[in-house]
Amino acid sequence: MFKPELLSPAGSFDKLKAAASYGADAVYLAGQQFGLRSAADNFTPEELEEAVQFAHAKGVKVYVTLNSFPFDRDMEGLSNFIKQMTRAKVDAVIVSDLGVVSVIARESQIPIHLSTQASCLNAEAGKLWKKMGVKRLILGREVSIQQAGQIKRETGLEVELFIHGSMCMAYSGNCTISNYTKGRDSNRGGCAQSCRFSYKLNYPEGQELEGRFFMSSKDMLGVDLLPYFIEEQIDSVKVEGRMRSILYAGILSKTYREAIDLCTQDRPQFQAQLPSLNAELATVPHREYMQANLMEAADHGSVLDTDSGRKGAHDEFAGVVRKVINGNQLLLEVRSAFNEGELLELLPFQGETQAFRVSPIFNSLGNLKLEQAKVNTLVRIPFVKGADAGHLIRIKRPS
């Protein structure tokens, strides 16, 4: 059966490691130029080479985003960056600007994927991009799964669709709200998420409404629709979230990996596991979920309006297992403070999570007992069955 690629976000090296280890087929990231997520921990040339080596060792592809809209002055370093990516052996680049597409096609053999920022919504546009050298269309989020399948058949190109994460309230690549509210160019890496703010609405009739999130979209959740992605042979399903946490990268990669494998190998079991898959996806911080435009055009119900919609933030990221010590202790790099006796949960790369009460806690040398594990420290905790280096641990707190 056809199996789509799982493409996960990698806003930093640690997030890349989590995504690659927890089941992503490919990751997308950015260098320090030409990308739209200027606040992410973007990769230096040296880090990029190291990241590609790590990913390739696990059989995971690396796609580099160059999806901003540059002016002439911004193009000066492009040729040098192309050479860096060629040396690093990246698997593809994600591009939105015609000029950047042209330069990359002329100066390298790196496959070009058209960014969703280009708002490709129809087959005729896809055919034109194909003539420019594009190998894959990352279609606008306004396109349904069925429409994406039709575009694939008519163009002969690979197609990629988002399956999970935040949604833009505007056509991708066509929003200038941040330019107006903050003086920051959202199409050149400076999006301030102004659409997420609470506003007061003043109507001509004199009516005033406060605390309105009238531009803030709900988040996309598409795991239930995987059979349709497979039926239309969508080549890649993409998880949004380079700015999200390491725990997010790990949980989303693990959950969608399990979902894709089940859906392609045992459809009845996939249907039976959907409640637990959805429950796991609900543990990460998110806004209220919806299916967006995946089946039919989103309407007014896709906007949050009177509520910020924040959900699922009760579980916290305890840390990363860095080492198993003598088979009876774990060396944990702590990312959120937790106390002795708290309920933690180990997330193995595959299989069921393991819940446990943590006790005792020792310092990194193992010679001092601690009541609390503090942020940005190394601590020793008792070994948990199945634990290994790189596994993530979360704190299970009441919702």
N, C-alpha and C positions, 0 to 999 in steps of 0.2 A: 504494500500500500504506500502511496505517496506520503512522505513525511516532510513537513515544512521545517526550515531552519529556525532555531530559537536565537534571537538576537537581543542581547542584554546590554544595559548601560554600564560604562566603566569610566566614571568621572575622576578616578584616581587609581594608582597602582593597587592599593588594597581592595578597592571595589572590583577591579579587573580580576584579581586573584579569586575573590569570592564568586564572581559570576562564572569564571572559567571552571572553578572547582565544583560548583554546584549544578553544572549541567548545560550551560550555554554552548551553542554551536559556534557562535561568533559574538564579538563585543564591538561596541563603537565608542570612540574616544576622540580627543582633540589634542593637537599640539598647542603651542603658545601663540599661534597666529591663525587668523582666518576662520575661527570658530564662533559660535553664537553663545557659548556658555563661558563668558569671561571670568565668572566667579568660581568656576570649578577648578580643581587641582590639576590643571592641564599639564601635559607631558613635555618635558624638555627633550631635545634630540637623543640624549643618552638614555633617558627613561623610556623613550619610545622603542629604541632598539631592544632594551632589556624586557619591556612588556611584550613585544612581539615574540621574542625567544621563549618567554614563559608560556604564552598562549599557544604557540605552535607546538611546544613540547607536550601539551595536553590535547592537541588536535583541534584547537580553537582558532578561528580566523579573527583578524583584527582589521576593522574599518576605521579610517580617520576622517573626521568631519572637517570640511572646509566650506561651511554653509552660510557664511556671512556674505553681504553684498558690498564688495570693496570699491573704493575710489581708485583712481590711477595711482595716487601716492601710496596706497596700500599694497599695490601689486609688485612693488620692488623686490620683496623677499620671496616671491612665489617660486621662482625657478630654483632657488637654493633649497626651499622647503621640499620641493618635488624630489630633488636629489637625496635629501635626508630620508624621505619616505621610501625611496627606491632602495637605498642602502639597508634600511631597516626591514625590507621585504614585507611591507604591509600588503594586505590582500585586496583592498579596494579603498577608494576615497568617496566621500559623500559630499556632493557639490550642488550648489543652487544657481550660481552665476554663470551666464553664457561665456563671459571672457575667461573665467577660471577653467571651465570645461574645455575651452579651446586650447589654452596653454598646456593643460595636463595631457590632453590627447596628442598634442604636437611634441611634447618633450619627454613623454614616458610611455610605458606599457602598462601602467597601473589601471586596472578596471575602474570605470567611473559609474557610481550609483547616483542617480538624481535625487537630491534632497527633497523632502516634503515641503521645504520652504519655497520651492519653485511652483507649487500648487498645480501639479500635473493632474488633471481631472478627466481627460478623455484620450481616446486612442490616436486621434490625429496629432495632438500635441506630443504623445509618446513616439509616434513615427518620426516626427521632426527631431526630437532629442536623440533618437536612434541614429539618424544621419550625422549628428554631431559627435557620435562615439559613445553614447551612454549604453551601458550593458544592463542596468537594472533601474526600474522606476520605483521610488519610494513615494507612493501616491498620496495626494492630499487627504487629510482626515475626513473630508467631506464625501469621500467615495465609499460605497458599500462593498461588501465582500463580493457580491454578484457582479457589480460593475468592474471591480478589479480583475475578476476572472475573464470578463469580456475583453478588457484592455490587454491582458496578457495574450489572449488568443489572436487578437487583431494585430498586435505589434510584434509578436515573437520575442518580446523581452521578458526578463524576469520581473516579477512585481513583489513589492514588500508593503505590508500594512502594519500599522500600530494595532496591538491587541490589548494593551494595558497602559494606564497612566493618565497624567494630566492632559486636558484638552485646551486648545487655544480658542478663545471666543471669536477670533477673526480668521479669515482665510490665511493659512500659513504664509508668512513672508509678506503680508500686507497690513500689518498692524503698526500704527505710529502713536499709540496712546502714551507710551513711555516718553517719547520725544516731547510731547506736549506737557505732561504732568511733572516730569523729572529732568528734562533736557538730556535724556539718554536714548541712544538709537537702538531700538529693539531688534532691528535687522542687521546690526553690526556688533552684537554681543552685549548690549546694554539693557536688555529687557528688565524693567523694574516690577513686573507683575502688577501693574496698576489696575488691571481688570479684576484683581482679587480684593481690592480695597472695599471698605464700606463707604457708601455715598449717601448724601441727602438729596432727594429729588424734589425740585420745585416746579410745580405745574403752573401754566398761565392762569388757571382759574384760582390760584392761591393755595391749592393743596400742597402740603409738604409731607414727605415720607422719609423718615430717618432710618439709618441702619440697613440700607439696601445693598445687596450684593448682585445688582441687576446685570452685571457683565461677567460674573464668575461662573464658569462652567463646572458641572459635575465631572468626576473622573470616569475614564473608560475602563470597563471590565468585560473581557471577551472570552474568558475560558469556556463558558457554556457553548460558545459558537465554534469551537474548534472543528467539529464535523463539517461545517460549511467552508472553513478555510481549506480543509483537506479536499473537499469535493471540488472546489474551484482551483485547486493546485496553486495556492498562494505560496510563493517560494520562500518567503521569510516573514515570520511574525515578530514584531518588535515591541519591546518593553521600554516605555519612556522612563527617564529618571536619572540622568547623570549627576544631578545635584542632590539626589537622595543618599541615604546612609549605606554603609557596608552591609548592614543587616538586611536592608531592603534589597540590595543587589543579590544577596545570597538566597533570601526567601523567595523572591520572584523567580529567580533562575531555577531553583529546586522545584518549586510548585508547578511551573509551566513545563519543565522537563518531564515531570511525572505525568502531567496531563497529556502532553503530546504523545508520549510513549504508550500510555493506556489507550488513547483514542485511536492510534494506528495499529495496535496489537490486540486489543480486547475491548471492543466498543461497549458491550454490556457492563463490564467492570468500570469503564470510564464513567458511564452514566451513574453507576452505583456510588462512585467516589466523588462525584461533583459536589455534594454538600460539604465534605471534608476539605476539598480543594478550595472551595469558596470561603470556608471558615478560616483557612490558613491565609488566604489573600486579604482577609478582613483584619488580620492582626497588624499589618503595617499601617503607618499613618496615611490617611487618604481622605478625600472628600467623598460625599455620597456617590455611590457607583451608578453607572448607567451603561447601556450598550452603544451610546453615541450614534454614529451614522452607519454602523456595521451592517444592520439589516434594513433600516429605513431611515429617512432623513430625520435628524433630531429636531424637536420642536421646543416650545417655551418651557416644557418640563425638564429640559436639559440644563436650565439655569437655576442656581441656588436661591436667588432672590433675597429672602429674609434671614438666611442662616449661612454662616461661613462653611458649614458642611463638614467640618473636620471630624474624622472618625478614627478608631483603631489605634490610638497612641498609648495604650496602657502598658504594653510590653516594651521593655527597654533593652538596649544592647549592652549586655554585661561585658563582653570582650571576645578576644580571639585566642584560641589555644595555640601557643607557640611551640610547645614541646611536651612530650610525654616523658616523665622522669622515673626511671627504674620500674616502670610498669605499674606504679601505685600512686603517682601524683601527676597533676597537670600544671604546667606553667602557663598562666593566663595573663595576657595583656589587657588590663582593665580599661573599658571605655565609659562605663557608668558605674557609680558607686553602689555597692550592695553590702548587706550585713550578714554576719554569720547566722545560719539558720533559715535564710531566705530561700524561696523556691526558684530554682534556675532550671533551664531546659537546654540540653545539648542538641544542636542541629547537625546530624551526620550528613555527609555528601549525598548519601542515598539511604532510603529506609525511614523508619519511624524515629521521631524525636524521643529523647530520654529526659524525663523530669527527675529532679533530685534536690534534696535539701543540702545546702552547702555548709559543711562543718567537718573539720576545722578549716580556718584560713591561716596561712603562714606567709611571711615575707618571701622574697625571691630566693633567699639563701636557705629558707626552711628552718631558721633558728629562732624565730620570733612569732608567737601566735598573735593574730590580729582579730579585733572585733568587727572591723569594716575594711573592705577592699576599696581603696581610693582610686579616683580617676587618674589615668596616665601612670600607673604603677604596674609592676609585675608581681603577681602573687602565686602561691602554690595552693591548690585545692585537691581534695581526694580524686583519684582516677574514676572516671565514669565509663562504664562498659561501652566499647566501640569508639571511644574518643581518639582523635588523631590530630596532628598538627594541621592548622588551617581551619578546623571546625569552629563555628560560631556558637556562642552561648548567649541566651537572652534571659532577662529577669521576668518571671511571670508574676505580674501584679494585678490585683482585682480591677476589673473594668468599672 
